[in-house]
Amino acid sequence: MSVHKKPIKKITTHQLQEMKNRGEKISMLTAYDFSMAKLVDASGVDVILVGDSASNVMAGHETTLPITLDQMIYHASAVVRAVERALVVVDIPFGSYQGNSSEALRSSIRIMKESGGHAVKMEGGAEIQESIKRILSAGIPVMGHLGLTPQSIYKFGTYTVRAKEEEEAEKLIADAKILEECGCFSIVLEKIPAELAKRVAKEVNIPIIGIGAGPYVDGQVLVLHDVLGITTEFKPRFLRHYARLDTVITEAIGKYVEDVKNIEFPNEDEMY
């Protein structure tokens, strides 16, 4: 007798909106390769972000700026091949959309066609609204990103909390409303005061995902390598290590090296 596998219900932008409407929190994590994305997806995460943070955790760069569009497509392609349930959002990297709306559209089309991703994410507010509208006109869903925007790190000069002053806070709220009016399906708020994030989540109808933005938003996102304790140099207040795989991995590899040196691997059961 054949056993029919129950179909997996894929997460869509529409479902994320429904989750906000009924008060269900949205879980989001990054992933950059097939094997890890498969585990993240199987764990029940709603949204997987193929973040330009791959520049840091996968390539070892100090900032997100060096990663290229081709490299983002490579990482996103690997993730998409692993995912059965989660919505896959892909960062448009620095230099691939800031020039003009035509460049932004070309970059977004390449990401969607060549990686199979489900949506793109871009940093900025009023200054990129023309690009957002043009991308949306091609049927490509867009997630916004406000607050600390890592692609602008050299302009800010620091990774400290953003929008603590009233003027910047009011601009952030105005930008969030602009992104909603343009048609973004969601916005990430990074490293801003919790009360400001709470206000944005109330005044804007689309899902608000926080990273270092407190608990009053519609969901949370973190970098996978930080959550798992694979990278441990990055220690912001908002980060919680759910595992310390740095220790587990180095101990496992150390034992392998020891067994090889002592001719204890492979043993009789591990030979042909």
Secondary structure, DSSP 4 states (H G I P E B T S, - for coil): ---PPPPP----HHHHHHHHHTTPPEEEEE--SHHHHHHHHHTT-SEEEE-TTHHHHTT--SSSTT--HHHHHHHHHHHHHH-SSSEEEEEPPTTSSSS-HHHHHHHHHHHHHHH--SEEEEEBSGGGHHHHHHHHHTT--EEEEEES-GGGHHHH-S-SPP--SHHHHHHHHHHHHHHHHHT-SEEEEES--HHHHHHHHHH-SS-EEEESS-SSSSEEEE-HHHHTTS--S---TT---S--HHHHHHHHHHHHHHHHHTT-SS-GGG--
